[in-house]
Amino acid sequence: TTGKFEGGVKSTNRNYDNTQDFFNSAPSNEGYTFNALRSDRVKFNEQVAAVYSMYTGKWKKFDYNAGLRAEETFTNIESEQSGTPIKRNYISLFPSTFLKYTAGTNEFQLNFSRRINRPDQRALNPFTDYTDSLNIRRGNPYLNPEYVNSFEFNYVKTIKAFNLSTSLYYRHPNDLISRFRTVDPLTGVATMTQVNFSSSENYG
């Protein structure tokens, strides 16, 4: 039996400062007037601190590894229009495992992993975009991250100089991030944003 242990730390820091000014055209081509109600400045900061460990080993015809990553995320969004900062702080755990069995020209692989899809600053930006007056867009600062549990089975057959492979997979995202569109029945104006749905399933 042979094995190797490794670990590490990682930190990321993202900062965005977005200013969007809206102007109304004045009558009789007299220029433009600034519209303070439809203008905003949004500051976005996200810090992610992570620590991980992994063990890789081999026993007879088996190769395997198991790992765990822990992350803590700090998000701060400040909008001049709202005047109230939105702060989010959450801890996430991401286990992963991999197992491979080799028997002659046949190889069987089984793995599991958990990952995260964080909403980007555009999806979180609470500013309302009126560029298209009939189709306005607005971010959702209360979006939760999307977590995906993935299972995969692979079979590889070696025939002389060729490899024949077959894969089966199953993915289960929780707090699925998706676009959500509503239409005002009185004005016909559509509003597009993003929300969290419960979950989804993908397999093949």
N, C-alpha and C positions, 0 to 999 in steps of 0.2 A: 504494500500500500504506500503510495506517495501522495503528498499534498502540499499546498501552498496557501498561505493566508496573506491577504493584502487589505489595506484600508486607506482612507484619505478624507480630506475635507475640501469643500468648495464653497465659494461665496460669489454671488452676483448682485449687481446694483444697477437698476435702470431708472433714469430720470428723463421726463419729458415736460416741456413747458409750451403749451399751445395757446395761441391768441387768435381768435376769430372775430373779425369786425364785420358788422352788417350795415349796409347803407341802403336807404330808400331813394329812388329817383325822385327829384323835385319836379313839380309841374312846369310846363313851358320850357323844358330843357335848361333849367337854371342850375343844373348840377345835382349833387347828391347830399342827403342829410344823414348823419350818423344815427343809427337806431341802437340805443344802449340796451333795450330790453331783449334784443335778439343777438347781442354780442356777449362774449364771455372770454375769460382767460382761465385755463385749467392746468394745474400743476399735478404731475403724477410721479410717484416714487414707489418702487418695489424693490425690496431687499430679500434675498433668499440665502439662507445659511444651511449647508448640507454636510452630513457626515455619512460615510459608507464603509462597509466591510464586506469581504467576499472570501470564501474558502473554495479552492479548486483541488480536486483529488482524482485518483485513479485506483481502482481495485479490480484485479483480474480483467474481465472484459468490459468493465463499466468505467466510464468517465463521467464526472459529475461536478457541479459547483452549486453553491448556495450563497445568496447575498442578501443584504438588507441595507437600505438607504433611508435616512431620516432627514426631513427638511422642515425648517420653520420659515414661514413667509410673512413679511410685514408689508402692507400696502397702505399708502396714504394718498388720497385724492382731495385736492382743494380747488373749489370752483368759486370765482368771484361773484357769480350770480347768486349762488345759494348761501355763501358765507359760512357754511358749516362743513368742516372737514369730515371726510368719511375714512375711517381707519379699519383695516381688517388685519387679523393676526391668526394664523392657523398652523398646526403641526401635522405633517403627513408622513406615513410610513410606506415604504415600497419594497416588499420582499420579491425575490426572484430565485428560481431553481432551474437547473438543467441536468438532464440525465441522458447518457448515450450508451447503448449496448451494441457491441460488435460481435457478429458470429460469422466468420468466414467472409463472404462477399456481401453479407447483409448487415445493414446498420439501422438501428432504431433510435429515434431521438424523441424526447418528451420534455417540454419546457413550459414554465409558467412565469409571468411577470405582471407587475402592476406599475402603471405609469400615470402621469398627470398631464392634462392639457390646460394650461392657464389662459384665461381670457387676456387678450392684449390690451394696450392702453386705449386703442380706438373703440373696442367693444365696451370698455368701462367708462369712457368719457361721457358725462351726463349732458354735454352740450347738444342742443337741437339744431340740426342742419336744415335750413330752409332753402337750400339752393334750388330744389324743385318744389314749388309751392303746393303741388298735388301729391307729392311723395316725400314726406319729411323723414329724416333719420335721427335716431336718438340712442346714445349708449346707455348701458345699464350698470351703474357703479356697484350694484349689489349682486352681480353675477358670482356664482361659486365656481371653483375650478372643476373640471371634468376628470373623473378617475376611471381608468380603463383596466379591467382584468382580462388578461389574454392567456389562452391555453393553445398549445400547438403540438401536433404529433407529426413526425416526418419519418418516412421509410426510404432508404436509399439502397439500391441494388447495383452492384458493380458487375458489368458484363464486358470482359476484356478491356477495351479502351473507352467504354461508354459507362455513364452513370444514369440510372433510371430512378427518378425521385417522385414521391407522392406525399402530399401534405394535407392535413386536416387542421382547421383552426376554429376557435370560438372566442369571440370578444364581447365583453359585457361592460359598456360604459355606464357609469352612474353620474347623476346630475348632468346629463347630456346638454351641451350648449348648442342652441339652434336659433335661427332667425325666427322672429314672431311678428306678424303683420296684422294690424287692425285698421278698419276703415270707419270713419265717422259717417253714419247714415244721413246726417243733415247736410254736411258740406262735401262729402265724397273724398275728403282728404285721407290718404293712407299714411300710417305711421309705422315705420320699420324699426325694430329693436332686437335685442337678443335676450333669451330667457333660458333658465334651466328646466329641462324636462326630467322626469324620474329616471328613466334608463332606456337602453335599447339593446338589441341582440344582433350580432353579425356572425355568420358561420359559413363555411364552405370548404 
